[in-house]
């Protein structure tokens, strides 16, 4: 039986996956790195990772966006 969270999973879009990986590669402890080249290198590495994951047969699923609490 699938849980409520599992029922809402969808296949991750390659572009969105690459953007998420590049973001993770560019940031360290939540702080943006200073060098401009970091963004290009992170994007190239992320694209390569996405292609490799597909080649190896991985399937990446994504859940619905997390809704933040509104301020009264």
N, C-alpha and C positions, 0 to 999 in steps of 0.2 A: 504494500500500500504506500502511495506517495504522500509525503507531507504537503502541507499548504505551500511552503516555500519552494519545494521541488516542482510543484505543479506550475509555478509561474516562471520557470527557467526557459530561456530561449537561446538559440544559437548565437554566439557572439559574432558581430560583424568584424571582418579582418581589419578595417580601418580603425574602428573603435578600439580593438585589441591592441593594435600597434601604437595608438595614441596613449593608451593606459601604460603600456610597457615603457614607452619613451619618457613619459612623465616620471615613472618610478626610477628610471635610469638617470634622469636629470637632477633629481632632488635627493638630498641626504638629510635625514632627520627633519624633513619638512621645510628646509631652507633651500632656496634656489641658488644654484652655483653661479659664480660670477662670469665665467668664460663663455663667449658666444659660440665657440666651437662645440661646447658640450651638447647643445641642442641638436646640431647636425649629426654628431656622432651617436647620440642617443636614438635619434630617429632611424638612422641606418641600421643600428644594432636591433632595434625593435622590429623593423621590417624583416630582417634576416631571421629573427626568432619566430615570427609568425609563419614564414615560409617553412622553416624547419619543423615547427609543430605540425603543420599540415602534412609534410612529407612523412613524418613518423606516425601519423594516424591519430593524433590527439584531436579531441573535440572540446572546445572551450564554450562553456555555457555562462550566461549572464542573467542575473536576477533583475527585478524591477528596481528603479532608482530608490534610494533611501529618502524618505520624506522628512525634512527637518521640521522641528517644532516651530510654530508661529509664535511671535511675541504679542502678548495682548495689548 
